[in-house]
Amino acid sequence: MQQNSDRRKFERIFFSKQDEVMASLVIPDYSEKPIAVQVLNIGQGGIFFTVRSIRKVNLKIGQTVIFKEIYGNSNHVFTLDANAKIIWIMDDESQEYTGVGSKFIESEEGNLQEKLTDYLERLQ
């Protein structure tokens, strides 16, 4: 069986809950108002984030979401404005948070990868 690390095309940068790296996320099927989610890892291919399980946010595999910006303790806000597709959800009713894996959808602008590269280099 192929391991996740073997399937990944892009390296990821991992964060702990204490790092408090957050993203502003719009779920068009739910609301145009952004919600805050915690980012646990990010790479050129997508973002893994968590949302409190008690929130009434209806996320589904295959759904498109929009990451507006990423921010953290450094007070540096990175405007992303990138579409992503939900590719998996780790939802266990006994857990406080629901984990969500997303994959970036190439934008028509075509500069998403360039913006991400610059941002990820600053994080390392």
N, C-alpha and C positions, 0 to 999 in steps of 0.2 A: 504494500500500500504506500502511495506517495505521501510524504509528509507535507504539511502546510508550507514550511520553509522552502521545500523543494519546488512548490508550485508558484511561489511568489516571484514576480518579475522585478519588483522594486523593494529596496530596503525600507525599513520602517524606523521611526524614532518613537521610543516608548516613554510614557509619562506615568507617574504614580498619581493617585488621588490627591496627595499632598501638593503636587506641582500646580494643581488647580488651573490646568489649561482648558479653556472653555471655547465653545463655538456657538455662534448665533445661527440658528437653523430655521428655515421656513419649510413647512410641509404643506404644499399647495392644496392637497386634498382635504386638509384639516383646517388650516387657517393661514391667512397672509401675514399674521403677526408672528414675528420670530420668537422662538423659545431657546432657552439656554440648555446646552448639553455639555457633558464633560468628555473631553478628548483623551483617550488612553493611548492611542498611537496614530501616527500619520505617515504617509509616504506618497510617492508620486502616483500611486494607483488608487488611493482612497483613504478613508478615515474610519477608525473604530471608535465609537463613542458609547456613552451610557446615558440613560434617562431614568429618572426615578420610576419604579414600577407602579407607584400609586397614581402617577399622572395619567390622566385620561387622554393619552396620545395614541392614536390608532396607526401604528406603523405596520406595513405589510411588505413581504418580499416582492421585489419588482417595482415598488413605488419609487417615484422620483422625489428627491428633496433638494433644497438649495442651501448650501453653506454660504452665509453672508460674510462672516468674519470670524477670526480666531483671536483670542486674547488670553492673557494670563497675568501672573504676578508681576511681570516686568512692565506692566502698563503699556506694552506695545500692542497695538491693534493691527492685525493683518487683514486687509479687505480681500476676500477670496471670491465671492460671488460665483460659485461653481456649482453646477448641477451634478448630482450623484444618484446612483440607483442603489436601493437597499438590496443587498445580496444574501444576507443571513441575519437571523435574530436569535439571540440566546435569552429566552424568556422562561424563567423559573419562578413560579409564584412564591416560593419560599425566600427568594432573594429580594433585597431592597432596590436593586438596580437591574434594568434590562440592558443587555449588551447588543449593539447593532453594528454590523459590518456594512460598509458602503464602498462603492466603486465609482470613481469619477467618470462622468460622461464627457467626452471631448466637446469642448465648446466651439462655436463657430469662430470665435476670436482666435483660437489656436495658441494663445500665449499662456494658458493655464499651466502647462508644464514648466515654462520658463519662470513664472511667478512663484510656483511651488519650489523649484530648485533654489531660487534666491532665499526664500523664507526658510527652507529646511537647513540650508547652509548656516544661516544666522542662529538657528536653534542648537546646532552641534557645538 
